[in-house]
Amino acid sequence: MKEAVGFLVSHQPSKSVEELGDVSEQLAFIEQQVAYVLSIMNSQTECRQVVSVLASTRASVDQLISYMVTKNLQECMLHTDKQSDAVIEEAIAMIVKSR
């Protein structure tokens, strides 16, 4: 079963948050990717395949961070008494910190 899940995870392009529905589903997808990395590392799979899956996992995490920062910025802009510049600077700081 793990091999089937691993095959699906490693051969599917990284899905966007919108495609998966919500943040918890995206996190579950990332969790599957990490579990697959651990299993292929234990089976002494070629380094290039491990790196490929790790890169895909990183892309999934980056997409999730972008989605969350964007949604947070939208909410802050709609429901804040702060100046817009301060809200934008805060969002930029979150983006920079995530890199």
Secondary structure in CASP SS format (residue, H / E / C, confidence):
PFRMAT SS
TARGET T0000
AUTHOR 0000-0000-0000
METHOD secondary structure of the structure
MODEL  1
M C 1.00
K H 1.00
E H 1.00
A H 1.00
V H 1.00
G H 1.00
F H 1.00
L H 1.00
V H 1.00
S H 1.00
H H 1.00
Q C 1.00
P C 1.00
S C 1.00
K C 1.00
S C 1.00
V H 1.00
E H 1.00
E H 1.00
L H 1.00
G C 1.00
D C 1.00
V H 1.00
S H 1.00
E H 1.00
Q H 1.00
L H 1.00
A H 1.00
F H 1.00
I H 1.00
E H 1.00
Q H 1.00
Q H 1.00
V H 1.00
A H 1.00
Y H 1.00
V H 1.00
L H 1.00
S H 1.00
I H 1.00
M H 1.00
N H 1.00
S C 1.00
Q C 1.00
T C 1.00
E C 1.00
C H 1.00
R H 1.00
Q H 1.00
V H 1.00
V H 1.00
S H 1.00
V H 1.00
L H 1.00
A H 1.00
S H 1.00
T H 1.00
R H 1.00
A H 1.00
S H 1.00
V H 1.00
D H 1.00
Q H 1.00
L H 1.00
I H 1.00
S H 1.00
Y H 1.00
M H 1.00
V H 1.00
T H 1.00
K H 1.00
N H 1.00
L H 1.00
Q H 1.00
E H 1.00
C H 1.00
M H 1.00
L H 1.00
H C 1.00
T C 1.00
D C 1.00
K C 1.00
Q C 1.00
S H 1.00
D H 1.00
A H 1.00
V H 1.00
I H 1.00
E H 1.00
E H 1.00
A H 1.00
I H 1.00
A H 1.00
M H 1.00
I H 1.00
V H 1.00
K H 1.00
S H 1.00
R C 1.00
END
